[in-house]
Amino acid sequence: MVMPIERIPDWEKRLARQDAFWEREILDRPAVTMSVPKPNPDYPYPAKKDWKSIRERWFDTEYLVDRALASVMNTDYLGDALPYAWPNLGPEVFSGFFGTELEYGEGTAWSIPNLEDWSEADKLQFSEDNFYWKKLVEMTDALLEAGAGKFYTGITDLHPGGDALTAFRDPAQLNMDLLMEPDAVKAMLDRVTKVFFRVYDRFYEQFKAADLAVATWPGIVSTKKWHVPSNDFSCMISKEMFDEFFLPGIAEECRHMEANIYHLDGPSALRHLDSLLEIPELNAIQWVFGSGQPSAPHWMDVYKKIQAAGKGIQLFVSPDELDPFIEQMKPNGFHIRMGEVKSRDQADAVIRKLEKWR
């Protein structure tokens, strides 16, 4: 039994539509998540503190929890959206578990490469005494306590595989490593993947014991054990290099889960789409074309290719971009994250349109 969300009476139906997405099944319409601020928000946001640094703000667990609770309570969740909050310590926190130091800016964080020579690779070890690990556990526990009946606690953004090695080495250096140190790269990828399974399963089992659905940053909330494989470094390498070094690990990540959605980031990553579509355990693709690129309908051929391969799609669109997809594609396997929704009336109009999509 999954923990109910007290103020959303149809939470079970919302979960069921998102579970069906993984199998490209339609209960009554495609899953769609939308949210708008409450017209009269009444839950207090926490006051900003006099932090000594931006880094200190990122690690303020009390502030994280108070801000998450205020955001959830002051938001109307529409369509199939469900409230969730996750402990965000930056996209490279997984590398931090191995001793990589992270620097923090206003909205993101980045790693400081810490593997100068492959002869020192054994020094990079995961430890539960690691500062970033202990902080993540602390934040997760605090969100679980505050969220009971109000929101689901999500798993943080985890980047093993090529993204982890990029953090250890630096992108340009890792490019050279693929040519000069292929065996060392493959050995480290294997070790990183094993640690990832340990990390993911630790939090998954904690959430399962608390009767939570599984959530993380894409906004999908599901009863499935699901994951977001990715490799942003792949934009810098050929299809042949990707297939040799990184595709096996991505497939292994997928086999460890019940459901998966690959984060395909940027036009330069499209050269790897065919390889990804061949992974049997990969359920869906999240195609992110990036800022400065044409809008979603421009990439219709990409979406059609994904659907023709029997994979689902997480679609990021605004209400006025939806019609071309309804006209040209089947509704099966779409998880739609609808942006620029201004009101309940606009959200209701989107729902009516999706209910007619056959």
C-alpha positions as MATLAB code, in Angstrom:
seq = 'MVMPIERIPDWEKRLARQDAFWEREILDRPAVTMSVPKPNPDYPYPAKKDWKSIRERWFDTEYLVDRALASVMNTDYLGDALPYAWPNLGPEVFSGFFGTELEYGEGTAWSIPNLEDWSEADKLQFSEDNFYWKKLVEMTDALLEAGAGKFYTGITDLHPGGDALTAFRDPAQLNMDLLMEPDAVKAMLDRVTKVFFRVYDRFYEQFKAADLAVATWPGIVSTKKWHVPSNDFSCMISKEMFDEFFLPGIAEECRHMEANIYHLDGPSALRHLDSLLEIPELNAIQWVFGSGQPSAPHWMDVYKKIQAAGKGIQLFVSPDELDPFIEQMKPNGFHIRMGEVKSRDQADAVIRKLEKWR';
ca = [
       0.000    0.000    0.000;
       1.385    3.388   -1.008;
       1.030    6.265    1.432;
      -1.974    8.447    0.453;
      -1.643   12.186   -0.081;
      -4.267   13.688    2.199;
      -5.434   16.589    0.058;
      -5.547   14.756   -3.287;
      -8.573   12.421   -3.260;
      -7.755   10.763   -6.604;
      -4.083   10.105   -5.823;
      -4.477    6.382   -6.586;
      -5.767    7.055  -10.113;
      -2.919    9.484  -10.729;
      -0.381    6.860   -9.682;
      -2.107    4.250  -11.861;
      -1.826    6.438  -14.986;
       1.868    7.036  -14.337;
       2.481    3.328  -13.725;
       0.708    2.562  -17.018;
       3.037    4.975  -18.839;
       5.980    2.585  -18.408;
       4.103   -0.151  -20.284;
       2.784    2.257  -22.936;
      -0.735    1.475  -21.765;
      -3.691    3.870  -21.635;
      -6.163    3.700  -18.750;
      -8.336    6.546  -20.010;
      -5.827    9.098  -21.331;
      -2.065    9.781  -21.307;
      -0.510   10.851  -18.017;
      -0.059   14.616  -17.718;
       1.388   16.665  -14.870;
       0.516   20.313  -14.332;
       0.676   22.675  -11.387;
      -0.257   26.251  -10.577;
       0.364   28.385   -7.500;
      -2.600   28.553   -5.151;
      -4.479   31.831   -5.715;
      -4.271   32.639   -1.993;
      -1.194   30.890   -0.613;
      -1.393   30.721    3.155;
       1.561   28.575    4.184;
       4.587   30.627    5.283;
       7.820   30.357    3.340;
      10.950   30.263    5.506;
      12.855   33.471    5.936;
      16.274   33.562    4.322;
      19.099   33.352    6.790;
      22.392   35.141    7.018;
      24.412   32.269    5.560;
      28.160   32.689    5.411;
      28.258   31.284    1.867;
      26.076   29.853   -0.899;
      27.437   26.438    0.011;
      26.145   26.807    3.567;
      22.674   27.570    2.197;
      22.723   24.395    0.080;
      23.491   22.289    3.156;
      20.913   23.859    5.466;
      18.605   20.892    6.054;
      16.070   22.835    8.106;
      15.724   25.446    5.367;
      15.402   22.757    2.674;
      12.554   21.056    4.526;
      10.711   24.273    5.404;
      10.974   25.514    1.815;
       9.808   22.162    0.399;
       6.812   22.066    2.720;
       5.823   25.641    1.864;
       6.162   24.977   -1.869;
       3.985   21.860   -1.653;
       1.293   23.439    0.498;
       1.081   26.557   -1.702;
       0.740   24.647   -4.987;
      -2.313   23.142   -6.698;
      -1.377   19.839   -8.354;
      -3.439   19.223  -11.484;
      -3.893   16.379  -13.931;
      -1.751   13.524  -12.614;
       0.756   15.650  -10.728;
       1.551   14.558   -7.191;
       3.499   16.547   -4.605;
       7.061   15.444   -4.010;
      10.310   16.935   -2.763;
      13.835   15.629   -3.107;
      17.174   16.444   -1.483;
      19.167   18.282   -4.137;
      22.904   18.608   -3.562;
      23.705   19.175   -7.230;
      23.895   16.870  -10.250;
      27.371   15.571   -9.386;
      26.757   14.596   -5.766;
      27.239   10.912   -6.655;
      30.851   11.741   -7.601;
      31.153   13.509   -4.281;
      30.597   10.167   -2.538;
      34.009    9.130   -3.932;
      35.847   12.107   -2.452;
      35.347   14.563   -5.313;
      34.832   18.077   -3.942;
      31.912   20.135   -5.227;
      31.650   23.877   -5.686;
      28.250   25.537   -5.400;
      26.703   28.391   -7.313;
      23.316   30.008   -6.964;
      21.437   27.305   -8.878;
      23.792   24.379   -9.496;
      27.037   22.723   -8.460;
      30.070   21.371  -10.268;
      32.917   19.016   -9.418;
      36.638   19.598   -9.006;
      38.434   16.697  -10.769;
      40.320   14.597   -8.235;
      41.822   11.721  -10.241;
      45.100   13.049  -11.628;
      46.483    9.680  -12.724;
      44.877    6.287  -13.234;
      47.511    4.719  -10.991;
      45.656    6.429   -8.117;
      42.211    5.147   -9.069;
      41.953    2.847   -6.046;
      42.024    5.906   -3.766;
      38.551    6.873   -4.988;
      36.298    4.833   -2.730;
      32.717    5.221   -1.577;
      32.413    5.631    2.172;
      29.417    6.105    4.446;
      31.612    8.498    6.439;
      31.734   10.785    3.398;
      30.383   14.296    4.117;
      28.095   14.428    1.068;
      26.676   10.989    1.798;
      25.905   11.794    5.439;
      24.295   15.102    4.469;
      22.135   13.411    1.838;
      20.954   10.802    4.354;
      20.191   13.559    6.865;
      18.167   15.550    4.333;
      16.294   12.483    3.129;
      15.335   11.509    6.668;
      14.154   15.046    7.425;
      12.014   15.215    4.277;
      10.487   11.809    5.057;
       9.454   12.988    8.496;
       8.011   16.306    7.288;
       6.299   14.836    4.230;
       4.172   12.128    5.847;
       0.726   12.445    4.254;
       1.715   15.666    2.482;
       4.296   14.759   -0.174;
       6.472   11.925   -1.432;
      10.204   12.164   -0.805;
      12.249   11.639   -3.939;
      15.633   10.127   -4.671;
      18.322   12.676   -5.448;
      19.738   13.154   -8.957;
      22.323   10.381   -9.376;
      24.832   10.307  -12.248;
      26.998    7.181  -12.386;
      28.681    5.932  -15.569;
      30.372    8.377  -17.885;
      29.147   11.425  -15.999;
      30.844   10.205  -12.803;
      34.138    9.601  -14.615;
      33.900   13.017  -16.221;
      33.695   14.520  -12.739;
      36.748   12.537  -11.623;
      38.882   13.357  -14.666;
      37.506   16.385  -16.595;
      35.815   15.974  -20.017;
      38.857   16.702  -22.173;
      41.046   14.324  -20.178;
      38.428   11.571  -20.277;
      38.341   11.870  -24.053;
      42.049   11.081  -24.119;
      41.578    8.270  -21.604;
      39.225    6.432  -23.951;
      42.143    6.176  -26.385;
      45.085    5.833  -23.999;
      43.654    4.040  -20.927;
      40.641    2.034  -22.130;
      41.048   -0.788  -19.610;
      41.316    1.607  -16.664;
      38.193    3.438  -17.828;
      36.206    0.213  -18.136;
      37.355   -1.001  -14.722;
      36.301    2.253  -13.081;
      32.940    2.210  -14.872;
      32.307   -1.270  -13.494;
      33.184   -0.181   -9.953;
      31.066    2.970  -10.160;
      28.057    0.990  -11.377;
      28.259   -1.394   -8.417;
      28.349    1.555   -5.997;
      25.393    3.136   -7.779;
      23.296    0.013   -7.208;
      24.218    0.080   -3.521;
      23.292    3.757   -3.210;
      20.048    3.529   -5.156;
      18.864    0.396   -3.364;
      19.579    1.896    0.044;
      17.155    4.764   -0.590;
      14.649    2.654   -2.505;
      14.367    0.204    0.392;
      13.954    3.101    2.823;
      11.111    4.558    0.751;
       9.516    1.156    0.280;
       9.515    0.616    4.040;
       7.787    3.999    4.429;
       5.118    3.020    1.830;
       6.223    5.741   -0.577;
       5.929    5.945   -4.318;
       9.214    6.527   -6.174;
       9.945   10.036   -7.416;
      12.890   12.074   -8.590;
      13.572   15.213  -10.603;
      11.656   14.522  -13.901;
       8.329   14.825  -12.055;
       7.220   11.216  -12.598;
       5.761    9.595   -9.465;
       5.258    5.835   -9.707;
       5.045    2.672   -7.650;
       7.731    1.154   -9.889;
      11.416    0.969   -9.007;
      12.520    3.428  -11.694;
      15.629    5.343  -12.682;
      16.905    8.031  -15.071;
      20.032    6.753  -16.880;
      22.038    9.496  -18.560;
      25.411   10.359  -20.047;
      25.875   14.021  -20.907;
      29.514   13.307  -21.761;
      28.243   11.310  -24.756;
      27.794   14.549  -26.707;
      31.587   14.634  -27.051;
      32.175   11.158  -28.475;
      31.302    9.005  -31.474;
      28.630    6.342  -31.612;
      31.348    3.688  -31.714;
      33.010    4.975  -28.532;
      29.645    5.283  -26.785;
      28.642    1.753  -27.726;
      31.943    0.266  -26.565;
      32.443    2.088  -23.277;
      29.105    3.316  -21.973;
      26.182    1.460  -23.537;
      26.863   -1.783  -21.592;
      26.742    0.069  -18.266;
      23.538    1.888  -19.193;
      21.934   -1.434  -20.108;
      23.113   -2.863  -16.768;
      21.530    0.070  -14.909;
      18.276   -0.599  -16.747;
      18.286   -4.293  -15.878;
      18.610   -3.421  -12.183;
      15.299   -1.514  -12.233;
      11.650   -2.171  -12.984;
      11.415    0.870  -15.261;
      13.784    3.424  -16.823;
      13.682    6.672  -18.760;
      16.890    7.808  -20.485;
      17.763   11.501  -20.287;
      18.867   12.332  -23.850;
      20.325   15.818  -23.618;
      20.958   17.980  -26.668;
      21.144   17.554  -30.448;
      24.714   16.207  -30.271;
      23.421   13.240  -28.277;
      20.990   12.186  -31.001;
      23.708   10.114  -32.665;
      23.268    7.641  -29.801;
      19.492    7.291  -30.015;
      19.534    4.161  -32.200;
      21.823    2.373  -29.736;
      19.653    3.316  -26.766;
      16.467    2.170  -28.471;
      17.963   -1.315  -28.725;
      18.080   -1.759  -24.920;
      15.122   -4.055  -24.148;
      14.792   -2.910  -20.530;
      14.688    0.798  -21.435;
      11.047    1.917  -21.268;
      11.186    5.536  -22.376;
      13.221    8.494  -23.598;
      13.230   11.979  -22.143;
      14.368   14.097  -25.105;
      15.672   17.495  -23.957;
      16.546   19.581  -26.995;
      17.855   22.484  -24.909;
      17.515   26.238  -24.780;
      17.977   28.108  -28.020;
      16.624   25.180  -30.040;
      13.278   25.029  -31.905;
      10.233   24.003  -29.845;
       9.038   20.429  -29.308;
       6.924   20.050  -32.500;
      10.048   20.767  -34.590;
      11.482   17.427  -33.362;
       8.496   15.344  -34.456;
      10.713   12.921  -36.408;
      12.672   12.166  -33.228;
       9.506   11.484  -31.248;
       8.079    9.306  -34.034;
      11.292    7.288  -34.155;
      11.137    6.689  -30.403;
       7.494    5.613  -30.562;
       8.090    3.366  -33.577;
      10.772    1.551  -31.561;
       8.195    0.727  -28.895;
       9.486    3.176  -26.299;
       7.609    5.760  -24.278;
       8.247    9.499  -24.292;
       8.317   12.184  -21.622;
       7.126   15.232  -23.495;
       7.811   18.783  -22.336;
       5.297   21.114  -23.999;
       3.051   24.098  -23.387;
      -0.711   23.861  -24.083;
      -0.410   25.509  -27.504;
       2.213   22.920  -28.636;
       0.087   19.845  -27.958;
      -2.086   19.654  -31.106;
       0.621   18.456  -33.565;
       1.321   15.445  -31.331;
      -2.362   14.554  -31.078;
      -2.710   14.855  -34.855;
       0.389   12.856  -35.806;
       1.111   10.332  -33.039;
      -0.570    7.687  -30.931;
      -1.314    8.496  -27.270;
       0.357    5.314  -25.975;
       3.449    5.808  -23.865;
       3.290    9.568  -23.349;
       4.053   11.189  -20.012;
       3.381   14.873  -20.612;
       4.924   17.528  -18.408;
       2.825   20.547  -19.282;
       4.414   23.935  -18.766;
       2.975   27.455  -18.866;
      -0.367   26.427  -17.354;
      -1.849   29.521  -15.758;
      -5.102   28.298  -14.210;
      -7.332   25.352  -13.361;
      -9.550   26.224  -16.315;
      -6.617   25.939  -18.712;
      -5.599   22.636  -17.113;
      -9.162   21.320  -17.475;
      -9.076   22.211  -21.175;
      -5.854   20.215  -21.582;
      -7.462   17.210  -19.877;
     -10.525   17.359  -22.153;
      -8.261   17.440  -25.184;
      -6.231   14.450  -23.980;
      -9.384   12.443  -23.251;
     -10.251   12.641  -26.964;
      -6.800   11.537  -28.138;
      -7.269    8.153  -29.781;
];
